[in-house]
């Protein structure tokens, strides 16, 4: 991967507002310039999306009406991505 490739980062969320905000803060402090962040919210009721809109308006946000689970939720984000995550060579999954 060249250092100027667009990288897509999909973050799946379900009622994890505080952890989500910490995650996004860390991502946006990165020195890598060409990335997009896609937050897929699985039907949260804790104000997650409102907080992301307020603090990180550059984030692409997708709201599912219900919790689709880990795999289907991530697939929604991957389908919306434009960057390196679309390649099978560039697919990584990190679970905390």
TALINDA-V395260 format. One record per backbone hydrogen bond with DSSP energy under -1.0 kcal/mol. NH is the residue of the N-H (numbers start at 1). CO is the residue of the C=O. Records with the same first field share a line. If there is no record, write none. Layout:
NH=CO, CO
//
This chain:
5=2
7=34
9=36
11=38
13=40
20=16
21=17
22=18
23=19
24=20
25=21
26=22
27=23
28=24
30=27
35=33
36=7
38=9
39=60
40=11
41=62
42=13
51=47
52=48
53=49
54=50
55=51
56=52
59=56
60=37
62=39
64=41
73=69
74=70
75=71
76=72
77=73
78=74
79=75
80=76
84=6
86=83
87=84
90=87
//
